[in-house]
Amino acid sequence: DTAVSQTPKYLVTQMGNDKSIKCEQNLGHDTMYWYKQDSKKFLKIMFSYNNKELIINETVPNRFSPKSPDKAHLNLHINSLELGDSAVYFCASSQEWDSNTDTQYFGPGTRLTVL
Amino acid sequence: AQSVAQPEDQVNVAEGNPLTVKCTYSVSGNPYLFWYVQYPNRGLQFLLKYITGDNLVKGSYGFEAEFNKSQTSFHLKKPSALVSDSALYFCAVRDSYSGAGSYQLTFGKGTKLSVIP
């Protein structure tokens, strides 16, 4: 059973388009995250949700809008895609948001390529 | 502020030899340290973490890590490397003094491990 799953795995699109990436976790966790991994493999957190509420919103362009319909799902919608949005986007989840000792579990990633 | 450094972009080791992937950290309070591995075209997989207690932490796939407070290090080790260990390894840290609303993991830039047959 896949603990954290993302769809699609690959996404190729044109500049200016709007696209969404979906994430689901079946671990019963309360907290979910979106990370961006750039071409140099650097990982940076974008958003964190706890029980459908936004907890962390790093300095991400407002073209990026996360949505959490329930605590098992966290989707990422991106408007007006730009070349610089090309990256691998990882979803992750953890049991709690306010625990220093909690482990985050990652999905397989979505490779977004903007042409 | 919390930060983590992985001083080596790449580590090459012969199969069967011991391997070490280095990580140093900086925190204001107590560190909570994690190692993840990323195989090509895959997500990050949790290997092990240090919270408190024994400085030697054992994790998945035969990996272990040693916490050294005086050297602010948390190096990942394995006694005998396998070709299948070739991957990208990330160290991450949380600071006990992060403050409310800021329990984020800060990741190092990653170290590429290549195990040569």
Interface residues (C-beta under 8 A of the other chain):
Chain A: V4 K40 K41 F42 L43 K44 I45 S48 I55 I56 F90 A92 W97 D98 S99 N100 T101 D102 T103 Q104 Y105 F106 G107 P108 G109
Chain B: Y32 F34 Y36 Q38 N41 R42 G43 L44 Q45 F46 K49 I51 L88 F90 R94 D95 S96 S98 A100 G101 S102 Y103 Q104 L105 F107 K109 G110
